[in-house]
Amino acid sequence: MTLATRRPTGLPSWPMILLAGREGAGKSFAAATASASPLIERTFWIGIGEDDPDEYGAIPGADFEIVEHDGTVAGIIQALRDVATLPKAEKPYLEVVDSMTKLWDLIVDNAQRIANSRAKGRKTASGDYAISPDLWNVAKGQWDDAMDAIRLHRGPSILTARLDEVMVMNDDGQPTKEKKWKVQAHKSLVYDVGFVVEMHERGEFLITKAKSLRMQIERPTEAPGFTIATAWERLGITAEAATADRTYQGTVSTDPEVEVAAAVDAWTALAKEQTTRDGLTAVWQDAKAKGMPGEVMEAIRLVAAEFVEPLADAGTEPKKATRLWLRDARAMTTPAEVQALFSEAKAQGVDESILNELADIAASLATPAAATPDEPWAAVDEPPAEEVSEGPAAALEDAAVGK
């Protein structure tokens, strides 16, 4: 294999700047102001879980376009890629992502919903089920996909995130009286960007990272009157100076099994984000059109098999998927357990055919020798002759109410 190399340009490249601040510290305002720079061709604003900054369009000189997307992780990542792959113009495009905190919250919330739907493991203090390692791996993969899409953009990027003051934990995991400022997003975010500004209060700026030969800081440095434009200038990016595209050395898996596993995780997560069967169908058709392997198609099929349309009333407990009623019943060992499950299923309006199957399962668990006239479950196996049976479900319903 021939060794491929290139010489360093020696030129500054457009940075990925993180504005991390408290609520109302002015992160979005600072980002909007940057769009007025004469160094920029166009500015694309990708909002995530934040109000669209329409009013900031009145800032003198501000010139940006709000990118619309469907609010899903996949939709956000696609919007980032769409911006990154726009044809080059005379001047670079500025990309604003507001906010990375909300993006990570969305990814974690999706993982939590899946963990709760599985109803396995232990519950956390909040009453949710613990997110399993495989779901954390999927979440990390989605975050990496988003960051890769941001890195794909070769021009300037501004990312925002929430900054909170948190307690420092000791080696035993106990809280101490000491506090520190922490960026609320995936822990890798601060390492991935080249320039970090903390905004503890509105109008206060603290530069905590500057990956640059032209602007080196040994410790967090206060920056009164900070603006994105002045930061670019300090980094050597001006109208007169030459700049280079930001590049990075990515990684590519060459192991087919690893690639298939990653594809299964990504498409499964996308399928589970859907809230309608039409959405699931679209995911299936997209995967098929892209020639995804059978493992991916099977993963989407499994998600579809357990899918239940959300109830119109958000306060109502979601219905269990049809196949899960039978799965749970088959795992039970006593008629009483199936009786309780039958009552729950009927209360949720499960189809009569499923109720009949539940009754059949209960009947298979009932022991004739144990049945007595006082046991309502005796009616499941052999209804009284004088009564007209309406099927196993009807008998089981009578049993549940003690008839």
C-alpha positions as CSV (number, residue, x, y, z in Angstrom):
1,M,0.0,0.0,0.0
2,T,1.4,3.4,-1.0
3,L,1.9,5.8,1.9
4,A,-0.2,9.0,1.4
5,T,1.0,12.2,3.0
6,R,0.5,16.0,2.7
7,R,2.4,19.0,4.0
8,P,0.7,21.2,6.7
9,T,-0.6,24.5,5.3
10,G,0.5,26.7,8.3
11,L,-2.7,28.6,7.9
12,P,-5.4,29.1,10.6
13,S,-8.6,27.2,9.9
14,W,-12.2,28.2,10.8
15,P,-12.8,27.1,14.4
16,M,-15.7,25.2,16.0
17,I,-16.6,27.5,18.9
18,L,-18.7,26.5,21.9
19,L,-20.6,29.1,23.7
20,A,-21.5,27.6,27.1
21,G,-23.6,29.8,29.4
22,R,-26.3,30.0,32.0
23,E,-29.9,30.6,31.1
24,G,-30.2,34.1,29.6
25,A,-26.4,34.7,29.4
26,G,-26.7,35.8,25.8
27,K,-25.4,32.7,23.9
28,S,-27.9,33.0,21.1
29,F,-27.5,36.7,20.8
30,A,-23.7,36.4,20.4
31,A,-24.2,33.7,17.7
32,A,-26.7,35.9,15.9
33,T,-24.4,38.9,16.0
34,A,-21.7,36.8,14.3
35,S,-23.8,36.5,11.2
36,A,-23.2,40.1,10.5
37,S,-19.5,39.5,9.7
38,P,-18.4,40.5,6.2
39,L,-16.3,37.3,6.2
40,I,-19.4,35.1,5.9
41,E,-21.4,34.3,2.8
42,R,-24.6,32.9,4.5
43,T,-25.5,31.8,8.0
44,F,-27.6,28.7,8.7
45,W,-29.3,28.4,12.1
46,I,-30.2,24.9,13.3
47,G,-32.4,25.2,16.4
48,I,-32.8,22.2,18.6
49,G,-35.3,22.4,21.4
50,E,-35.0,26.2,21.5
51,D,-37.3,29.0,20.3
52,D,-36.5,30.1,16.8
53,P,-34.5,33.4,17.0
54,D,-36.8,35.4,14.7
55,E,-36.5,38.5,16.8
56,Y,-32.7,38.4,16.5
57,G,-33.1,39.1,12.8
58,A,-33.6,42.8,13.9
59,I,-30.0,43.0,15.2
60,P,-28.1,45.5,13.0
61,G,-26.3,43.6,10.3
62,A,-27.6,40.2,11.4
63,D,-28.3,37.9,8.4
64,F,-29.2,34.3,9.0
65,E,-31.5,31.6,7.7
66,I,-33.4,29.2,10.0
67,V,-33.1,25.6,8.9
68,E,-36.4,23.7,9.3
69,H,-36.4,20.0,10.3
70,D,-38.8,17.4,11.8
71,G,-37.3,17.5,15.4
72,T,-36.1,13.9,15.4
73,V,-32.5,12.9,15.9
74,A,-32.3,11.6,12.4
75,G,-33.9,14.8,11.0
76,I,-31.5,17.0,12.9
77,I,-28.4,15.0,11.7
78,Q,-29.7,15.2,8.1
79,A,-30.1,19.0,8.4
80,L,-26.5,19.2,9.7
81,R,-25.3,17.1,6.7
82,D,-27.4,19.2,4.2
83,V,-25.6,22.4,5.4
84,A,-22.2,20.7,5.3
85,T,-22.6,19.5,1.7
86,L,-23.8,22.8,0.2
87,P,-21.8,23.8,-2.9
88,K,-18.9,26.1,-2.0
89,A,-19.3,29.9,-2.3
90,E,-16.8,32.7,-2.6
91,K,-16.9,33.1,1.2
92,P,-17.6,30.3,3.8
93,Y,-21.0,29.5,5.4
94,L,-21.5,29.9,9.1
95,E,-23.3,27.1,10.9
96,V,-25.0,27.8,14.3
97,V,-26.3,24.8,16.3
98,D,-28.5,25.9,19.2
99,S,-28.3,23.9,21.5
100,M,-26.2,20.8,21.9
101,T,-27.6,20.4,25.4
102,K,-31.1,19.9,24.0
103,L,-29.7,17.5,21.4
104,W,-28.1,15.3,24.0
105,D,-31.3,15.5,26.2
106,L,-33.3,14.3,23.1
107,I,-31.0,11.4,22.5
108,V,-31.1,10.3,26.2
109,D,-34.9,10.7,26.4
110,N,-35.3,8.4,23.4
111,A,-33.1,5.8,25.2
112,Q,-35.1,6.2,28.4
113,R,-38.4,5.6,26.6
114,I,-37.0,2.4,25.1
115,A,-35.7,1.3,28.5
116,N,-39.1,2.0,30.1
117,S,-40.9,0.1,27.3
118,R,-38.7,-2.9,28.0
119,A,-39.6,-2.7,31.7
120,K,-36.5,-4.6,32.7
121,G,-33.7,-4.1,35.3
122,R,-33.9,-1.8,38.2
123,K,-35.7,1.5,38.6
124,T,-33.9,4.8,39.2
125,A,-34.8,7.4,41.8
126,S,-37.0,9.1,39.2
127,G,-39.1,6.0,38.8
128,D,-37.7,5.2,35.3
129,Y,-35.9,2.0,34.4
130,A,-32.2,2.1,34.2
131,I,-30.8,2.6,30.7
132,S,-28.9,-0.6,29.7
133,P,-25.4,-0.5,28.2
134,D,-26.6,-1.4,24.7
135,L,-29.0,1.6,24.7
136,W,-26.1,3.9,25.9
137,N,-24.0,2.6,23.0
138,V,-26.8,3.5,20.6
139,A,-27.1,7.0,22.2
140,K,-23.4,7.5,21.9
141,G,-23.5,6.5,18.3
142,Q,-26.2,9.0,17.5
143,W,-24.2,11.7,19.3
144,D,-21.1,10.8,17.2
145,D,-23.1,10.9,14.0
146,A,-24.2,14.4,14.9
147,M,-20.7,15.5,15.7
148,D,-19.4,14.0,12.5
149,A,-22.0,15.9,10.5
150,I,-20.9,19.1,12.2
151,R,-17.2,18.3,11.5
152,L,-18.2,17.7,7.8
153,H,-18.8,21.5,7.6
154,R,-15.5,23.0,6.7
155,G,-16.4,26.6,7.6
156,P,-17.0,28.3,11.0
157,S,-19.4,26.6,13.4
158,I,-20.9,28.0,16.6
159,L,-22.4,25.6,19.1
160,T,-24.3,26.6,22.2
161,A,-24.8,24.6,25.4
162,R,-26.1,25.2,28.9
163,L,-23.6,25.8,31.7
164,D,-24.6,24.8,35.2
165,E,-22.8,24.9,38.6
166,V,-22.7,21.4,40.1
167,M,-21.4,19.9,43.3
168,V,-18.1,18.1,43.2
169,M,-18.2,14.5,44.3
170,N,-15.5,12.8,46.3
171,D,-13.8,9.5,45.6
172,D,-16.5,7.7,47.5
173,G,-19.2,9.2,45.3
174,Q,-20.5,11.5,48.1
175,P,-21.2,15.2,47.4
176,T,-18.8,17.8,48.8
177,K,-19.3,21.6,49.5
178,E,-17.1,22.4,46.5
179,K,-18.8,23.4,43.2
180,K,-17.7,23.7,39.6
181,W,-19.1,24.8,36.3
182,K,-20.0,22.0,33.9
183,V,-21.2,22.0,30.3
184,Q,-24.5,20.1,30.1
185,A,-24.1,17.9,27.1
186,H,-22.2,14.7,26.2
187,K,-18.9,14.7,28.1
188,S,-16.9,14.7,24.9
189,L,-18.2,18.0,23.6
190,V,-15.6,20.2,25.2
191,Y,-12.8,18.0,23.8
192,D,-14.3,18.0,20.3
193,V,-14.4,21.8,19.8
194,G,-11.4,24.1,19.4
195,F,-12.6,27.1,21.3
196,V,-14.7,27.4,24.5
197,V,-16.2,30.5,26.0
198,E,-18.0,30.2,29.3
199,M,-20.7,32.8,30.1
200,H,-21.5,32.7,33.8
201,E,-23.5,35.9,33.7
202,R,-24.7,38.1,30.9
203,G,-21.9,40.3,29.6
204,E,-19.2,38.1,31.4
205,F,-17.0,36.0,29.1
206,L,-14.3,33.5,30.2
207,I,-12.2,31.8,27.5
208,T,-11.3,28.3,28.8
209,K,-9.9,26.8,25.6
210,A,-8.3,28.1,22.5
211,K,-6.6,25.5,20.2
212,S,-4.5,27.9,18.2
213,L,-0.9,28.8,17.6
214,R,-1.8,32.5,17.4
215,M,-3.9,32.7,20.5
216,Q,-2.5,30.6,23.4
217,I,-3.9,30.7,26.9
218,E,-2.4,28.9,29.9
219,R,-5.4,29.3,32.1
220,P,-9.0,30.5,31.9
221,T,-8.9,34.1,30.6
222,E,-11.5,36.8,31.1
223,A,-12.5,38.5,27.8
224,P,-14.5,41.7,28.4
225,G,-16.5,42.8,25.4
226,F,-16.0,39.4,23.7
227,T,-17.6,38.8,20.3
228,I,-17.2,36.0,17.8
229,A,-15.8,38.4,15.3
230,T,-13.0,39.5,17.6
231,A,-12.3,35.8,18.4
232,W,-11.9,35.0,14.7
233,E,-9.5,38.0,14.4
234,R,-7.4,36.9,17.4
235,L,-7.2,33.4,15.8
236,G,-5.7,35.0,12.7
237,I,-8.9,34.8,10.5
238,T,-9.3,38.2,8.8
239,A,-10.3,39.4,5.3
240,E,-6.7,40.0,4.4
241,A,-5.2,36.7,5.8
242,A,-5.5,33.4,4.0
243,T,-7.4,30.6,5.8
244,A,-7.6,26.9,5.3
245,D,-10.6,24.6,5.5
246,R,-11.0,22.8,8.8
247,T,-10.1,19.1,8.2
248,Y,-10.0,16.1,10.5
249,Q,-8.9,12.5,10.3
250,G,-12.0,10.4,10.7
251,T,-12.2,6.7,11.4
252,V,-13.9,4.1,9.2
253,S,-14.7,0.5,10.3
254,T,-13.5,-2.1,7.8
255,D,-15.0,-5.0,9.8
256,P,-18.3,-6.0,8.0
257,E,-19.8,-7.4,11.3
258,V,-19.1,-4.1,13.1
259,E,-20.6,-2.1,10.2
260,V,-23.7,-4.3,10.2
261,A,-24.1,-4.0,14.0
262,A,-23.7,-0.2,13.8
263,A,-26.3,-0.1,11.0
264,V,-28.7,-2.2,13.0
265,D,-28.3,0.1,16.0
266,A,-28.8,3.2,13.9
267,W,-31.9,2.0,12.0
268,T,-33.5,0.5,15.1
269,A,-33.1,3.8,16.9
270,L,-34.6,5.6,13.9
271,A,-37.5,3.2,13.8
272,K,-38.2,3.6,17.5
273,E,-38.4,7.3,17.1
274,Q,-41.5,7.0,14.8
275,T,-44.9,7.8,16.3
276,T,-47.0,6.5,13.4
277,R,-47.2,3.4,11.3
278,D,-46.7,5.6,8.2
279,G,-43.4,6.8,9.7
280,L,-42.4,3.2,10.3
281,T,-43.3,2.3,6.7
282,A,-41.2,5.2,5.5
283,V,-38.2,4.0,7.5
284,W,-38.6,0.5,6.1
285,Q,-38.9,1.8,2.5
286,D,-35.8,4.0,3.0
287,A,-33.8,1.1,4.3
288,K,-34.9,-1.2,1.5
289,A,-34.1,1.5,-1.1
290,K,-30.6,1.9,0.3
291,G,-30.0,-1.8,0.1
292,M,-29.6,-2.4,3.9
293,P,-28.7,-6.0,4.9
294,G,-31.3,-8.5,6.2
295,E,-30.2,-7.9,9.8
296,V,-31.3,-4.2,9.5
297,M,-34.7,-5.1,7.9
298,E,-35.3,-7.7,10.6
299,A,-34.6,-5.1,13.3
300,I,-37.1,-2.7,11.8
301,R,-39.6,-5.5,11.5
302,L,-39.2,-6.3,15.2
303,V,-39.8,-2.7,16.1
304,A,-42.9,-2.7,13.9
305,A,-44.2,-5.8,15.6
306,E,-44.2,-4.2,19.0
307,F,-45.4,-0.8,17.8
308,V,-48.6,0.7,19.2
309,E,-50.1,4.0,18.1
310,P,-49.8,6.6,20.9
311,L,-53.1,7.3,22.7
312,A,-54.7,10.7,22.0
313,D,-54.9,11.4,25.8
314,A,-51.3,12.0,26.8
315,G,-52.2,11.3,30.4
316,T,-53.5,7.8,29.7
317,E,-51.2,4.8,30.2
318,P,-49.9,3.6,26.8
319,K,-51.4,0.3,25.5
320,K,-49.2,-2.7,25.5
321,A,-48.5,-4.2,22.1
322,T,-50.7,-7.1,21.1
323,R,-48.0,-9.7,21.0
324,L,-46.7,-8.7,24.5
325,W,-50.0,-9.7,26.2
326,L,-49.5,-13.3,24.9
327,R,-45.8,-13.3,25.7
328,D,-46.4,-12.2,29.3
329,A,-49.2,-14.8,29.7
330,R,-47.0,-17.6,28.5
331,A,-44.3,-16.7,31.0
332,M,-46.8,-17.1,33.9
333,T,-47.1,-20.2,35.9
334,T,-50.5,-19.9,37.7
335,P,-54.1,-19.2,36.5
336,A,-54.4,-16.4,39.0
337,E,-51.6,-14.5,37.3
338,V,-53.2,-14.9,33.9
339,Q,-56.6,-13.8,35.4
340,A,-55.0,-10.6,36.5
341,L,-53.5,-10.1,33.1
342,F,-56.8,-10.8,31.4
343,S,-58.5,-8.1,33.5
344,E,-55.9,-5.6,32.6
345,A,-56.1,-6.5,28.9
346,K,-59.9,-6.1,28.8
347,A,-59.7,-2.8,30.6
348,Q,-57.4,-1.6,27.8
349,G,-59.8,-2.7,25.1
350,V,-57.7,-5.6,23.7
351,D,-59.3,-7.5,20.8
352,E,-61.6,-10.4,21.6
353,S,-59.3,-12.9,19.8
354,I,-56.5,-12.0,22.2
355,L,-58.8,-12.3,25.2
356,N,-59.7,-15.8,24.0
357,E,-56.1,-16.8,23.7
358,L,-55.4,-15.5,27.2
359,A,-58.3,-17.7,28.4
360,D,-56.9,-20.7,26.6
361,I,-53.5,-20.1,28.3
362,A,-55.3,-19.9,31.7
363,A,-57.2,-23.1,30.9
364,S,-53.9,-24.9,30.2
365,L,-52.6,-23.9,33.6
366,A,-55.7,-24.9,35.5
367,T,-55.5,-28.3,37.2
368,P,-58.8,-30.1,37.1
369,A,-58.1,-31.9,40.4
370,A,-57.7,-28.6,42.1
371,A,-60.9,-27.1,40.8
372,T,-63.8,-27.0,43.2
373,P,-67.3,-25.5,42.9
374,D,-66.0,-22.5,44.9
375,E,-63.2,-21.8,42.4
376,P,-64.3,-19.5,39.6
377,W,-61.5,-20.9,37.4
378,A,-63.3,-24.3,37.2
379,A,-65.6,-22.6,34.7
380,V,-62.7,-22.0,32.3
381,D,-62.2,-25.7,31.6
382,E,-65.8,-26.8,31.6
383,P,-68.7,-24.3,31.6
384,P,-71.9,-25.4,33.4
385,A,-74.2,-27.3,31.0
386,E,-77.1,-24.9,31.6
387,E,-75.1,-21.9,30.5
388,V,-74.4,-21.0,26.9
389,S,-70.7,-20.4,26.4
390,E,-69.6,-17.3,24.5
391,G,-66.1,-18.6,24.2
392,P,-63.1,-18.9,26.5
393,A,-62.8,-15.1,26.9
394,A,-66.4,-14.8,28.2
395,A,-65.8,-17.6,30.7
396,L,-62.6,-16.0,31.9
397,E,-64.3,-12.6,32.2
398,D,-67.0,-14.3,34.4
399,A,-64.2,-15.8,36.5
400,A,-62.5,-12.5,36.9
401,V,-65.6,-11.0,38.5
402,G,-66.4,-14.1,40.6
403,K,-69.5,-15.3,38.8
